[in-house]
Amino acid sequence: MGRELTDLSAQVGRALRENALVLVTAESCTGGWVAEVVTATAGSSGWFDRGLVTYSNAAKEELLGVAPETLHTDGAVSESAARQMATGALRVSKADVALAITGIAGPSGGTATKPVGTVFFAWCRRGIEPITATQTFSGDRESVRRQSVLFALRRLIALLGASS
């Protein structure tokens, strides 16, 4: 997995424990990579509830309650989809904090307005509106996915630190 991801996982766990919070993830383009990273840390069952891999539009709708209108109008790779994925993950879990990722890892699937490497993120605490971000990463499919995981975890740590 690599030292950088291992260290981030430990930092996420520490921040969640210090704030007495539990995490849920909703992932599309990363295919559960965030969940894999956080569960690599011993004791993560104390601060990680579950990971939902919702790769298809149907899974986003059925498991997370992403509105069909959102998927039709904005697309599965959009800020609104990421936002609804995060709030939906909280709705179907006992967690306090959600992290959602949806994007275009490539090598195909990009458009002029959403090129390959475009990734949308959302972080949400129960009862608080989600915070979103958009990044465009370069590199091959694995690189885009890895950069997405790193960005998501780093921002989660920063947000947890700001809220404590």
C-alpha positions, 0 to 999 in steps of 0.5 A, a space after each residue: 500500500 505504501 508508507 504515505 497511505 499507511 501514515 494517512 490512515 493512521 492520521 485519519 484514525 487518530 483524528 476520528 478518535 480524538 473527535 469521537 467520530 465514525 467514518 463511512 465512505 461512498 466511492 465510485 472511481 476509487 472502487 473502495 480504495 479509501 476503505 481499503 486504506 483505512 481498514 489497513 490500520 489496526 483498530 479501525 473498526 472503532 472509527 470506520 463503519 462501512 464503505 459503499 462502492 457505488 460504481 454504477 448509476 443504479 447503485 448510486 440511486 439504490 444504495 445512496 439515494 442519488 436522485 435520477 434527475 441529478 444523474 440525468 442532468 449533472 451526471 454521475 461525475 458531478 458536484 451534486 452527485 458527490 454531495 448526494 453520495 455523502 449525505 446518502 452514505 450517512 443516511 444508510 449508516 451509523 457513521 458521523 462523517 462521510 467521504 464521497 468520491 466520483 470521477 473519471 479515472 480514464 483512460 476514456 470517458 472524459 469530455 471537453 467539460 469533464 476531462 479524464 482525471 476530473 474527480 469530485 469529492 464531498 465530506 459531510 458531518 451528520 446535520 451539516 451541509 457537505 463540503 465539496 471540492 473538484 480536482 483534475 489529476 493527470 496520469 494514468 488510471 491508477 495514478 488518478 485513483 491514487 491521487 484521489 485517495 490521497 487528496 480525499 484523506 488529506 482533506 478529511 484530516 484537515 476538516 477534522 482538525 478544523 472542527 475539533 
